[in-house]
């Protein structure tokens, strides 16, 4: 049986273009991942699979340090902010070139940012740019970004790949195929080819020497990079153990401890990584509209058991609305989250009039305590939902689970069919996370809870437009407390980012912005 399994894995490696008989001894650098993007146009895809490659293909005005909090220069060597917080003036580097050798000017930055926010482009992330009044270039090396109102999150949002500077001529020539058949930008690597669901190939940008200051090297050290898709966990693990690939930050969680013991492999964790898993209620549906149901469910879920069983201990139970690592995290709000207490959950339901029926499921006024949860089907959500389902059943709540493949799941999550949903998401600030999900105008998606509350909106506006950081923190703290007490979400876990690298690779360090484990990857080297 073992020989058959080994042969099957070897065949799988061969089919993926990974030679099982010989270790790589020269470029390219091979990075393994489990899923591909739908395209690589920065304004049209929100997928981490797109962003992780775009950070290497393109640059933004500013960058984010490894602490995932500190904004640093990139295309802009410096910037100033007006006292009223409405005008940002960026002083650009004068040595930047696109992959085709053309010098970048302020006009390129203005074109790219306006393309991002153009209503005709219908970018799903245009709101991340703030309420823009005008973006202009008074000269070739200055960009003026004017807002209708202050936006405290702007600099952080401008580190994300959605704000990438791209080449206008390439966009206009390729049209809808920009980021599909070709790409031209100012990143450390240049587009070579893309075979969907198989591999994306990049080569070093020969002009690049303006990398962010947190890297030791301002230029890429590797000639060619291949992002290879390996969706099957055992095959990916076998490829890394056999050193048929160089890097992955998608190791199957059950393999982490094993890989730590494999000679020639290095396993690192990013301690500041934020990618949370949560369960949320739609508050305008029967059953889930009852605060007692939501509070009891929050008390009935055993986060520790889920992390142990589903994440093999390589996750962190989330005991607050937001990750403790996030900017403006409020510890007092975390104290308001109900602790695991099944007996207490049953008492809450009893006192609210939800009485157990003959089958153990509670009911009130003829309404069974039953609700449907939607989510995306991946290697973890089925097990998370099964564990939650069992926990809730013990206190008399019936959770019916429907998980969907991502190709149809996002469409299902935009409907009004479900009562609750499961999701995971990356974020960097409290302002970003709560504006995205809890603003009234974000309903019905991504505010799938249909949470519409005047005080929430006031606090969101206060945090987003605060010029004084202390005022922003104060508004975000009150908001976290309000939403925690409402039990709109059941926080489940914070995923951990693990970077596995072979001994052929030097300079590997996990980053994690928007889930991208390597960011620019400028310090990566090949030892042989």
CORSUL-V155376 format. One line per field, one symbol per residue. phi: phi as a letter, one per 40 degrees, with the letter a starting at -180 (. if undefined). psi: psi as a letter, one per 40 degrees, with the letter a starting at -180 (. if undefined). burial: I if it has 9 or more other C-alpha atoms within 8 Angstrom, else O. Layout:
BEGIN
phi->???
psi->???
burial->???
END
This chain:
BEGIN
phi->.cccccccccccccccgbcccaccbadccbbcababccabbdcbbccdcccccccccabbdbbbcccgbccbcacccaabbcdcgbbbbbcccbbcbcccgcccbdccccdcccccccdccfccbccccgcccababcacbbbbbbbcadbccdcccccccccccbcdccccccfcccgbbaababccbbcbabbdgbabbbbcccccabcdccccbcbcbbcabbcbcbccccccccccccfcabaabbcdcccdccccccdgbbbbbccccbacbabbcccbbdgcccdcccccccccccccccccccbfgcabdcbadbcccccgcbcccccccdccadcccccdcdccgcbccccgccaafgbccbabbbaccbcbddccccccdcccccbgbbbcbbbbcdcbcccccccbcbbaababacabbcdcccccbbcdccccaccccfcbbccdccccccccbcccdcccccccccccccccccfcbbcbabcbcbbbbcccbbgcacbhdfgccbfcgcccbbca
psi->dddddddddddddddeehheehiheiiihhhhieiiidifhdeehehddddddddddiiidiihieefdhhiibdheiiihideeehhhhhiieehiideehihidddddddddddehdddfheedeeeaghdihigdaeehhhhhidiigdeddddeeiddfihihdddddddbeehedeihhaeieiihdihhhecihhiihheehffiieeidheiiehdihhhhhgdhdddddddddefeidiiffihdeedddddehhehhhiihdehhgihihiihefiiceehdddddddddehgddddddddefefihhhfidiheeihfhhddddeehhihgddddddddddeehhhadeehiihfehighihhiiihaedddddddddddddddeehhhhhhiiiddeddddeeafdidiiiiiiiididdddddddehdeeiehegeefhhhdddddddddddehdhdddddddddddddddddefdihhcihiihhhhiieehiehhhcehfehdebdfdehihe.
burial->OOOOOOOOIIOIIIOOOIIIOOIOOOIIIIIIIIIIIOIIIIIIIIOIIIIIIIIIIIIIIIIIIIOIIOIIIIIIIOIOIOOOIIIIIIIIIOOIIIIOOOOIIIIIIIIIIIIIIIOOOOIIIIOOIOIIOOIIIOOOIIIIIIIOOIIIIIIIIIIIIIIIIIIIOIIOOIOOOIIIIIIIIIIIIIIIIIOOOIIIIIIIIOIIOIIIIOIOIIIIIIIIIIIIIIOOIOIIIIIIIIIIIIIIIIIIOOIIOOIIOOOOIIIIIIOOIIIIIIIIIIIOOOIIIIIIIIIIIIIIIIIOOIIIOIIIIIIIIIOIIIIOOIOIIIOOIIOIIOOIOIOIIIOIIIOOOIIIOOOOIIIIOOOIIIIIIIIIIOOIIIIIIOIIIOIIIOIIIIIIOOIIIOOOIIOIIIOOOIIIIIIOOIIIIIIIIIIIIIIIOIIIOIIIIIIIOOOIIOIIOIIIIIIOOOIIIIIIIIIIIIIIOOIIIIIIIIIIIIIIIIIOIIOIOIIIIIIIIIIOIIIIIIOO
END
